[in-house]
Amino acid sequence: MTKNEVHWYIALTKSCQERKAAEALAALGEEFWFPVRKVRRKWSDRMKTVMVPVLPRMIFVRADDAHRRELTSRVYGICAWMFDSANKAPAIVRDCDFENFRDFVNGVDVPVEVVPGRYAAGDRVEIVRGPLAGRIYELVSVDDRRCLAVHLGSSATALFDFPLGDLKKIEN
């Protein structure tokens, strides 16, 4: 990796400062992605739909290494970067992994509760219905629930609940 190569990095923000950091990145003209989703919340007198971060305290930022370091001091709210302990460097998310993850998050509006089925942890599955049809992911087990894993490089994996009825097992 050369110093001037541009990669996706995961910025870690101060608690509840994701929006402010995203606004600051936008004002600077930076390339970033801050996924949010709609959630219904109950107040004492009403129900309200609010936008909440999909990944609390995280924003994806595309930059070269030198610029990434500069953003830490220039953008209010960014306090650190996800670290890859194996390489002893900031974690880099490959473009293909980032696009796969972004497509998945954009295709799934809310978490889905899934019932156990004929699948096992480690199975590679294809989504057969919905906006993500044709995509292949890995099925994992987390706390006795079925989830899909979307790998974000060597240092992170995102987990999602997903309906087993929308999946097809890929035979090796």
C-alpha positions in Angstrom: 0.0 0.0 0.0 1.4 3.4 -1.0 0.7 6.5 1.1 -1.4 8.1 -1.6 -3.8 5.2 -2.2 -7.4 6.1 -1.4 -9.3 3.6 0.8 -12.5 3.3 2.9 -11.8 3.7 6.6 -14.2 3.5 9.6 -14.2 6.7 11.6 -15.2 6.3 15.3 -17.1 9.2 16.7 -17.9 10.6 20.1 -21.2 9.3 21.5 -24.2 10.8 19.7 -21.9 12.9 17.4 -22.3 10.9 14.2 -24.6 13.5 12.6 -22.4 16.4 13.4 -19.3 14.6 12.1 -21.2 13.7 8.9 -22.3 17.3 8.4 -18.7 18.5 8.9 -17.4 15.9 6.4 -20.1 17.1 3.9 -19.1 20.7 4.4 -15.5 19.8 3.6 -16.6 18.0 0.5 -15.3 14.6 1.7 -16.5 11.3 0.4 -18.3 9.5 3.3 -21.2 7.2 4.1 -23.3 7.5 7.2 -26.1 4.9 7.1 -29.4 5.8 9.0 -32.7 4.0 9.2 -36.2 5.0 10.3 -37.4 3.8 13.7 -40.7 4.5 15.5 -40.2 5.8 19.0 -42.8 6.4 21.6 -42.9 9.6 23.6 -45.2 10.0 26.5 -47.9 11.6 24.3 -47.3 10.4 20.8 -45.4 8.1 18.4 -42.7 9.6 16.2 -40.6 8.4 13.4 -36.9 9.3 13.8 -33.8 8.6 11.9 -31.1 6.6 13.9 -27.6 5.5 12.9 -27.4 1.9 11.7 -23.9 1.8 13.2 -23.7 3.9 16.3 -20.5 5.9 16.6 -19.2 4.9 13.1 -18.9 6.7 9.7 -17.2 5.3 6.6 -14.7 7.8 5.1 -12.8 7.5 1.8 -9.4 9.1 1.9 -5.7 8.4 1.7 -3.8 7.8 4.9 -2.4 11.3 5.3 -5.7 12.9 4.7 -7.4 10.5 7.1 -5.1 11.5 9.9 -5.7 15.2 9.1 -9.5 14.7 9.3 -9.2 13.5 13.0 -8.3 17.1 14.0 -10.4 18.9 11.4 -13.7 17.2 11.9 -15.6 17.7 15.2 -16.8 14.4 16.5 -14.2 12.0 15.0 -12.1 10.8 17.8 -10.4 7.7 16.4 -10.3 5.2 13.6 -11.1 1.5 13.7 -7.8 -0.3 14.2 -6.7 -3.6 12.6 -4.6 -5.2 15.4 -3.3 -7.9 13.0 -1.6 -5.3 10.8 -1.1 -2.7 13.6 -2.6 0.0 11.4 -6.0 1.6 10.8 -8.5 -0.9 9.3 -9.0 -0.6 5.6 -12.3 -1.7 4.1 -11.8 -3.0 0.5 -14.0 -1.3 -2.1 -15.8 -4.5 -2.9 -16.5 -5.3 0.8 -17.7 -1.7 1.3 -20.1 -1.9 -1.7 -21.4 -5.2 -0.6 -22.0 -3.9 2.9 -23.6 -0.7 1.7 -25.9 -2.5 -0.7 -26.9 -4.8 2.2 -27.7 -2.0 4.6 -29.6 0.0 1.9 -31.6 -3.1 1.1 -32.7 -3.9 4.6 -34.7 -1.2 6.4 -35.2 -2.8 9.8 -33.8 -5.8 11.7 -35.8 -9.0 11.1 -36.3 -11.7 13.7 -35.4 -15.1 12.2 -36.5 -18.5 13.3 -34.0 -21.5 13.3 -34.0 -23.6 10.1 -32.0 -26.0 8.0 -29.0 -23.7 7.9 -25.8 -23.9 9.9 -23.1 -21.4 10.9 -20.6 -21.0 8.1 -23.0 -21.8 5.2 -22.7 -19.5 2.2 -26.2 -18.4 1.2 -27.7 -16.5 -1.7 -30.5 -14.0 -1.2 -33.4 -15.1 -3.5 -36.0 -12.3 -2.9 -36.0 -8.6 -2.4 -33.6 -5.8 -3.5 -30.5 -7.9 -2.6 -31.5 -10.9 -4.7 -28.5 -12.7 -6.2 -26.0 -11.5 -3.5 -24.1 -14.1 -1.6 -23.2 -13.8 2.1 -22.1 -16.1 4.9 -24.6 -17.3 7.5 -23.3 -17.2 11.1 -24.9 -17.9 14.5 -24.9 -15.2 17.2 -26.5 -15.8 20.6 -28.6 -18.7 19.2 -30.0 -16.5 16.4 -29.4 -16.7 12.7 -27.6 -13.8 11.1 -25.9 -12.9 7.9 -22.3 -11.7 8.0 -20.9 -9.1 5.7 -17.1 -8.9 6.0 -15.5 -5.5 6.2 -11.9 -6.5 5.6 -9.7 -8.4 8.0 -10.7 -6.4 11.1 -14.5 -6.3 11.2 -17.7 -8.1 10.3 -21.2 -6.7 10.3 -24.0 -8.9 11.4 -27.7 -8.7 10.4 -30.8 -10.7 11.2 -32.4 -11.9 8.0 -35.4 -14.0 7.1 -34.3 -17.6 6.2 -37.2 -17.8 3.8 -35.4 -15.3 1.5 -32.2 -17.4 1.5 -30.9 -20.3 -0.6 -28.0 -22.4 0.5 -25.0 -22.5 -1.9 -23.7 -26.1 -2.2 -19.9 -26.4 -2.4 
